[in-house]
Amino acid sequence: MNEYANSLKKTLTSLIREMSAAPAPYVQNPDFTRKEKLPFETVMQHLFLWAAIAYTRNSWNRRAMT
């Protein structure tokens, strides 16, 4: 991974940790206390991952069409 990507990953991870310390402003029903539920930090990481996957797929589809 290049230096920019590492820096971006560290920044995003840091921001997610800050948000997970007080998730109430970011969620409608902030109940991340039960063991069956995913922690806020994990949910945020997965959202970024899913967005990256969707972006990559769309980029590949656009390239295939041209």
Short mmCIF file of the C-alpha atoms (twelve columns), coordinates in Angstrom:
data_MODEL
# 
_entry.id   MODEL 
# 
loop_
_atom_site.group_PDB 
_atom_site.id 
_atom_site.type_symbol 
_atom_site.label_atom_id 
_atom_site.label_alt_id 
_atom_site.label_comp_id 
_atom_site.label_asym_id 
_atom_site.label_seq_id 
_atom_site.Cartn_x 
_atom_site.Cartn_y 
_atom_site.Cartn_z 
_atom_site.pdbx_PDB_model_num 
ATOM 1  C CA . MET A 1  0.000   0.000   0.000   1 
ATOM 2  C CA . ASN A 2  1.364   3.418   -0.824  1 
ATOM 3  C CA . GLU A 3  2.044   6.174   1.682   1 
ATOM 4  C CA . TYR A 4  -1.100  8.163   0.841   1 
ATOM 5  C CA . ALA A 5  -3.330  5.101   1.263   1 
ATOM 6  C CA . ASN A 6  -1.738  4.291   4.629   1 
ATOM 7  C CA . SER A 7  -2.205  7.870   5.796   1 
ATOM 8  C CA . LEU A 8  -5.841  7.871   4.680   1 
ATOM 9  C CA . LYS A 9  -6.499  4.550   6.417   1 
ATOM 10 C CA . LYS A 10 -4.984  5.842   9.681   1 
ATOM 11 C CA . THR A 11 -7.066  9.016   9.486   1 
ATOM 12 C CA . LEU A 12 -10.307 7.133   8.816   1 
ATOM 13 C CA . THR A 13 -9.578  4.631   11.589  1 
ATOM 14 C CA . SER A 14 -8.877  7.467   14.012  1 
ATOM 15 C CA . LEU A 15 -12.106 9.263   13.086  1 
ATOM 16 C CA . ILE A 16 -14.148 6.068   13.423  1 
ATOM 17 C CA . ARG A 17 -12.680 5.483   16.891  1 
ATOM 18 C CA . GLU A 18 -13.576 9.048   17.899  1 
ATOM 19 C CA . MET A 19 -17.116 8.540   16.611  1 
ATOM 20 C CA . SER A 20 -17.451 5.202   18.410  1 
ATOM 21 C CA . ALA A 21 -16.532 6.842   21.720  1 
ATOM 22 C CA . ALA A 22 -19.809 8.802   21.491  1 
ATOM 23 C CA . PRO A 23 -22.031 7.290   18.755  1 
ATOM 24 C CA . ALA A 24 -25.317 8.906   19.839  1 
ATOM 25 C CA . PRO A 25 -25.135 11.857  17.382  1 
ATOM 26 C CA . TYR A 26 -24.552 9.461   14.476  1 
ATOM 27 C CA . VAL A 27 -27.227 6.810   15.084  1 
ATOM 28 C CA . GLN A 28 -30.966 6.825   15.600  1 
ATOM 29 C CA . ASN A 29 -31.162 4.025   18.200  1 
ATOM 30 C CA . PRO A 30 -27.677 3.837   19.769  1 
ATOM 31 C CA . ASP A 31 -27.850 0.355   21.292  1 
ATOM 32 C CA . PHE A 32 -24.458 -1.242  20.692  1 
ATOM 33 C CA . THR A 33 -24.338 -2.921  24.102  1 
ATOM 34 C CA . ARG A 34 -25.832 -6.350  23.376  1 
ATOM 35 C CA . LYS A 35 -23.398 -9.102  22.441  1 
ATOM 36 C CA . GLU A 36 -25.458 -10.133 19.401  1 
ATOM 37 C CA . LYS A 37 -25.003 -6.739  17.754  1 
ATOM 38 C CA . LEU A 38 -21.932 -5.469  15.974  1 
ATOM 39 C CA . PRO A 39 -20.035 -2.655  17.684  1 
ATOM 40 C CA . PHE A 40 -20.347 0.818   16.173  1 
ATOM 41 C CA . GLU A 41 -16.699 0.819   15.054  1 
ATOM 42 C CA . THR A 42 -17.147 -2.446  13.126  1 
ATOM 43 C CA . VAL A 43 -20.316 -1.176  11.433  1 
ATOM 44 C CA . MET A 44 -18.539 1.989   10.279  1 
ATOM 45 C CA . GLN A 45 -15.556 0.022   8.961   1 
ATOM 46 C CA . HIS A 46 -17.872 -2.264  7.005   1 
ATOM 47 C CA . LEU A 47 -19.751 0.702   5.531   1 
ATOM 48 C CA . PHE A 48 -16.495 2.108   4.175   1 
ATOM 49 C CA . LEU A 49 -15.515 -1.316  2.844   1 
ATOM 50 C CA . TRP A 50 -18.865 -1.801  1.103   1 
ATOM 51 C CA . ALA A 51 -18.662 1.679   -0.407  1 
ATOM 52 C CA . ALA A 52 -15.169 0.937   -1.733  1 
ATOM 53 C CA . ILE A 53 -16.350 -2.342  -3.257  1 
ATOM 54 C CA . ALA A 54 -19.314 -0.622  -4.931  1 
ATOM 55 C CA . TYR A 55 -17.051 2.119   -6.282  1 
ATOM 56 C CA . THR A 56 -14.614 -0.447  -7.675  1 
ATOM 57 C CA . ARG A 57 -17.387 -2.442  -9.346  1 
ATOM 58 C CA . ASN A 58 -18.836 0.687   -10.941 1 
ATOM 59 C CA . SER A 59 -15.392 1.683   -12.205 1 
ATOM 60 C CA . TRP A 60 -14.891 -1.739  -13.794 1 
ATOM 61 C CA . ASN A 61 -18.344 -1.621  -15.396 1 
ATOM 62 C CA . ARG A 62 -17.650 1.786   -16.908 1 
ATOM 63 C CA . ARG A 63 -14.325 0.573   -18.319 1 
ATOM 64 C CA . ALA A 64 -15.953 -2.521  -19.808 1 
ATOM 65 C CA . MET A 65 -18.587 -0.405  -21.555 1 
ATOM 66 C CA . THR A 66 -16.065 1.882   -23.276 1 
# 
